[in-house]
Amino acid sequence: KKNGELLAILDQEGFNLFITADKNLQFQQNLKDTKIAIFILNAPNNRFDTLSKFIEKTNNLIETEPRKGIHIVEI
C-alpha cells in the first residue's frame, strides 16, 4: 500500500499508532485529520541494527499513551 492508503486503513480499522522511518511522511501526506499517533524514527537508515536502537525509547513513548499527531523519535 502507498502511505496515503495505509494511513486511511489504519484510521478506519481503529489503530492508534503507526511507527515509520519515513522522515518525509509528514511532508507528503495531509496528517492534520489523522486519529492516530505517528512515530517517525529519526534514523540514518532502516537497517535492523540501526532501528533496534530505537526499541527502548519507542516502548517508553508508547507506555505514555501518545496523543494523535506526529512525534519525532530520536535516540
C-alpha positions in Angstrom: 0.0 0.0 0.0 1.1 3.6 -0.5 1.3 5.8 2.6 -2.0 7.6 2.0 -3.9 4.3 1.6 -2.1 2.7 4.6 -2.9 5.7 6.9 -6.6 5.6 5.8 -6.8 1.9 6.6 -5.2 2.4 10.0 -7.7 5.1 10.8 -10.6 3.0 9.6 -9.6 -0.1 11.4 -9.1 1.6 14.8 -5.3 1.5 15.1 -3.9 4.2 17.4 -0.2 4.1 16.5 1.9 4.0 13.3 5.7 3.7 13.5 7.8 4.5 10.5 11.3 5.5 9.5 9.9 7.6 6.6 11.0 11.1 7.5 9.3 12.5 4.5 5.8 11.2 5.5 4.9 14.4 7.3 5.6 16.4 4.2 4.0 14.0 1.7 0.7 13.4 3.5 -2.1 15.6 5.0 -2.0 14.4 8.6 -4.0 17.1 10.3 -7.1 14.9 10.5 -5.4 11.6 11.4 -6.8 9.9 14.5 -3.6 8.0 15.3 -0.2 8.8 16.8 2.6 8.6 14.2 6.1 7.9 15.5 8.8 8.9 12.9 12.1 7.3 13.8 14.9 9.8 13.0 17.3 7.2 11.8 20.1 7.5 9.2 18.9 4.2 7.6 16.4 1.4 8.1 18.8 -1.4 8.8 17.9 -3.6 11.8 21.0 -2.8 13.8 20.1 0.9 13.5 16.4 0.6 14.2 16.9 -1.7 17.1 18.5 1.2 19.0 15.0 2.9 19.0 13.2 0.0 20.7 13.6 1.1 24.3 12.8 4.8 23.7 9.8 3.8 21.5 8.4 1.4 24.1 8.7 4.2 26.7 6.8 6.6 24.5 4.1 4.0 23.8 3.6 3.5 27.5 2.8 7.2 28.0 -0.2 6.8 25.7 0.8 9.2 22.9 -1.7 11.6 21.6 -2.6 11.7 17.9 -0.3 13.5 15.6 3.4 13.3 14.7 6.1 12.5 17.2 9.7 12.5 16.1 11.7 9.8 17.9 15.4 10.4 18.4 18.0 8.4 20.2 
